[in-house]
């Protein structure tokens, strides 16, 4: 194919008109998104996404020093989210629910580390009330006033609203006044009704997930957004999902970053039904999902790679495929390790910096709102990880 776009040779002629739009900064249509997912020209796709990312972020790659906390894995949807390996019934082996003192004890890990954010998500516990979370956030803020609280997916917010008989807005207001500052992007899965009927039939609908985030944005609570790929969804389902996110962002500008999440098939019903146990998504799919997102989201500043799911190796490669944001130090990752992720649970701060530098990029430690915190790492001292 002759090169009329400046991207070099594009092996797939279907990419040519899309390349022209990318070069001109023209928004991609849903049909373009489907063509991007369909292409086998991964390097051509990556070149387009890298161009779009360079235009937006240059060589800067953001990361955060964060700590994940999962207060409970007990979940009322345990038997209907068939892709989930994390959840347990209340009396099932491995079920746990932390007391507030146990949560505070785990959070003590943040002392002596550069942690600036607690990322708190868990199951939909039938008995934990809103006050459990508001007390938790107040207690964490009292003990770690400088640490930002990013907590509770839209699914958890909707669950709390239901059991408390409150509106989504009332729950969000209560949480915000107790110390919550942003929401993570989980629970979105794939918005398609047919996909949800297959993998998560009782979870809130795509429109309901969007409504929770719309409400959060209206209250001045920024959020993240995600898509779980690599199970039963089609390219059209993926594009419909991205379009719904892009439309909300046009209205509110409340999304901070988009994170494509790779489905892990171990220890869950869906993996067995699909005959996929032991075989997670391919690197090809992982890179493609990053690149398509960068090209499709002309209104979301950042695309994040989640190294616990796709491995640090793929996350490093993703930085050449349109990605400018790397999941942080994490410290304790439980959700995907239950599903067979073989990565470490913790990424030391210094290793994150080296991972980004190793891709020829400029690491930038950010806060939870993407304000730069640190851009020079020459005097970096590795932090210890104490046993909890
Ligand atoms: S995906 Fe979330 S809502 Fe569904 S079973 Fe797992 S923890 Fe519960």
Boltz pocket constraint, residues with backbone or C-beta under 6 A from the ligand:
constraints:
  - pocket:
      binder: B
      contacts: [[A, 73], [A, 75], [A, 76], [A, 77], [A, 78], [A, 79], [A, 81], [A, 84], [A, 85], [A, 86], [A, 87], [A, 122], [A, 123], [A, 124], [A, 155], [A, 203]]
      max_distance: 6.0
